[in-house]
Amino acid sequence: MRTILFALSMIGFLTVGYSAKAQSTEAYARPDSARAYWKLSADFTDQTPLVQFYNARHQLLYQEQLPQNVRHLNRQTQRALDVLLANLVNNRILATAYLPENQTDLSENSVAYLMPASGKSLKQSFIKGGKAIFFVDPTIDQAGKLTIHCAQSKKRISQITLEDENRKTYYQGAFADLSYKFSLNLQELQSGNYTLKIGHPAHTFTYRLVIDHPVQRFALQMIE
């Protein structure tokens, strides 16, 4: 997964400009093809370029937002995407071990459940009376380090807790500072599903954390 994210980050340096789909017949297979394929599209809301990888059953394997300056893919980038597609298909980078019990395939919804946080902001603010009362910004780096930045308008006792599906607590701490930073090494935890709660007296933000050591995946997702 580290290789994939690094390669995708390099696309911004290899591309020169936007196409709704990759224009190379070597790099892009039509959705009616019997082969795995990838395609480049744009987010309908903000036109952010998005590359998506599909298997031969047209199930989404992985997707990643690209830099805004991506407009067209040159041949070097197309070859890089071909390699990433082959790795996804052959190495099964997306694991199904921690999908919800009622989801057994790699459909778009199930992939979103396991999607890395890269490209998606996990920042949240609690607004009251037009003022930001509490702010949180959790991130996970490629080494599996979880870092949480918190800020509050007044000194209140706030809490951070992490527990597994059986509600076993792995971390519980409190702080009252106006600005607070906390880090946790996820490599020390077992593979599985966890719930991260960052609580202020006025509001609690909840996240789902998925740890999958066999494929070195650490995914964080907001819970509405």
C-alpha positions in Angstrom: 0.0 0.0 0.0 2.9 2.4 0.7 4.1 1.8 -2.9 0.7 2.6 -4.3 0.3 5.8 -2.4 3.8 6.9 -3.3 3.3 6.1 -7.0 0.0 8.0 -7.0 1.5 11.0 -5.4 4.0 11.1 -8.2 1.3 11.4 -10.9 1.1 15.1 -10.4 4.7 15.4 -11.5 4.2 13.1 -14.5 1.0 14.6 -16.0 0.4 17.7 -18.0 -3.2 18.3 -18.2 -7.9 16.3 -17.9 -9.7 13.7 -19.6 -12.9 12.1 -18.4 -11.2 8.7 -19.0 -7.8 7.5 -19.8 -7.3 7.8 -23.5 -4.9 4.9 -24.0 -6.3 1.6 -25.2 -3.3 -0.1 -23.6 -4.0 1.4 -20.2 -7.8 1.6 -20.1 -10.3 -1.3 -20.7 -13.9 -0.4 -21.3 -16.4 -1.4 -18.6 -17.7 -4.1 -20.9 -14.3 -5.7 -21.0 -13.4 -9.0 -19.4 -10.2 -7.5 -18.0 -9.5 -5.5 -15.0 -9.3 -1.8 -15.8 -8.8 1.7 -14.4 -10.3 5.0 -15.4 -9.8 8.7 -14.7 -12.9 10.8 -13.9 -13.8 13.9 -12.0 -15.7 14.5 -8.8 -19.0 16.0 -9.8 -18.9 18.5 -6.8 -15.5 20.1 -7.3 -14.1 18.5 -10.4 -11.2 16.9 -8.5 -9.5 14.3 -10.7 -10.1 10.8 -9.4 -8.5 7.5 -10.6 -10.5 4.3 -9.9 -9.3 0.7 -10.3 -11.8 -2.1 -11.2 -11.5 -5.9 -11.4 -12.9 -7.9 -14.3 -16.2 -8.1 -12.4 -16.4 -4.3 -12.5 -16.1 -4.1 -8.7 -14.2 -1.1 -7.4 -10.9 -2.1 -5.9 -9.4 1.2 -5.0 -9.7 4.9 -5.7 -7.6 7.9 -5.0 -7.9 11.7 -5.6 -5.2 13.2 -7.8 -3.7 16.7 -7.7 -5.9 19.4 -9.2 -3.4 20.1 -11.9 -3.9 16.7 -13.5 -5.6 17.1 -16.9 -4.2 14.5 -19.2 -2.2 11.4 -18.6 1.0 10.9 -20.5 2.3 7.5 -21.5 4.7 7.2 -18.6 1.8 7.8 -16.1 -0.4 5.4 -17.9 2.2 2.7 -17.6 2.5 3.5 -13.8 -1.2 3.1 -13.4 -1.1 -0.2 -15.3 1.5 -1.5 -12.8 -0.7 -0.3 -9.9 -3.7 -2.1 -11.3 -1.7 -5.3 -11.7 -0.5 -5.1 -8.1 -4.1 -4.5 -6.9 -5.4 -7.5 -8.8 -2.6 -9.9 -8.2 -1.7 -9.1 -4.6 -5.2 -8.5 -3.3 -4.1 -5.3 -1.5 -7.7 -4.7 -0.3 -8.4 -7.4 2.3 -12.0 -8.6 3.0 -11.2 -9.9 6.5 -12.7 -6.9 8.3 -15.6 -6.0 6.1 -19.0 -6.0 7.8 -20.5 -9.5 8.0 -23.2 -8.7 5.5 -20.7 -7.5 2.9 -18.7 -10.3 1.2 -17.6 -8.5 -2.0 -15.5 -5.5 -2.8 -18.3 -3.3 -3.9 -18.0 0.5 -3.9 -19.6 0.7 -0.5 -17.4 -1.9 1.1 -14.3 -0.3 -0.3 -15.3 3.1 1.1 -15.4 1.4 4.5 -11.7 0.4 4.2 -10.6 3.5 2.2 -7.5 5.2 3.6 -7.9 8.7 4.9 -5.6 10.2 2.2 -7.5 12.7 0.1 -10.3 13.0 2.6 -10.3 15.5 5.4 -11.2 14.1 8.8 -11.2 17.5 10.5 -14.4 18.3 12.4 -15.6 21.3 14.3 -18.5 21.8 16.7 -20.2 25.1 16.2 -22.4 26.7 18.8 -23.9 30.2 18.6 -21.8 30.9 15.5 -18.5 30.1 17.3 -16.3 27.1 17.1 -16.3 25.4 20.5 -14.3 22.3 19.7 -12.1 21.2 16.8 -10.4 17.9 16.1 -8.1 16.8 13.3 -7.0 13.1 13.4 -4.5 11.7 10.9 -2.6 8.5 10.2 0.8 8.4 8.6 2.2 5.6 6.4 4.1 4.1 9.4 0.8 3.6 11.3 1.1 6.5 13.7 -2.2 8.1 14.7 -2.0 11.8 15.6 -4.9 13.8 17.0 -4.8 17.6 17.1 -7.5 19.1 19.3 -8.5 22.7 20.1 -11.2 24.2 22.3 -12.4 27.7 23.0 -12.4 27.3 26.7 -10.6 25.0 29.1 -12.9 22.0 29.6 -12.1 18.4 30.4 -12.2 16.5 27.1 -11.5 12.8 26.6 -10.0 10.5 24.0 -10.9 6.8 24.0 -10.2 3.9 21.8 -12.0 0.6 22.1 -12.5 -2.6 20.0 -15.7 -4.3 18.9 -16.0 -6.0 22.3 -15.8 -2.6 24.0 -12.4 -3.4 25.4 -10.6 -0.1 26.1 -7.1 0.2 24.6 -6.6 3.9 25.5 -8.4 6.4 27.6 -7.1 9.9 28.4 -8.3 13.3 29.3 -7.0 16.9 28.7 -8.1 20.4 29.5 -5.7 22.4 27.4 -6.9 24.9 24.8 -4.6 23.1 22.3 -3.7 19.4 22.6 -1.8 16.9 20.6 -1.9 13.1 21.1 -0.1 10.3 19.2 -0.5 6.5 19.3 1.4 3.8 17.5 -1.2 1.6 15.8 1.5 -1.0 15.0 1.2 -2.1 18.7 -2.5 -3.0 18.3 -3.9 -6.2 16.8 -5.7 -6.3 13.4 -9.4 -5.5 13.8 -12.1 -2.9 14.0 -11.9 -0.1 16.6 -14.0 2.9 17.7 -12.2 6.2 18.3 -14.1 8.8 20.3 -12.9 12.4 20.9 -15.3 13.9 23.4 -15.9 17.4 24.6 -18.6 18.2 27.2 -20.6 19.8 24.4 -20.1 17.1 21.7 -18.3 13.9 20.9 -16.8 13.0 17.5 -16.7 9.3 16.6 -14.5 7.5 14.1 -14.2 4.0 12.9 -10.6 2.7 12.8 -9.6 -0.4 10.8 -6.2 -2.1 11.3 -5.1 -4.8 8.9 -1.5 -5.7 9.5 -1.2 -8.3 6.7 -1.6 -5.6 4.1 -0.3 -2.7 6.3 -3.6 -0.9 6.2 -4.7 1.7 8.7 -8.0 3.3 7.8 -10.0 6.0 9.6 -13.5 7.0 8.8 -16.0 9.4 10.3 -19.1 7.9 11.9 -22.1 10.2 11.3 
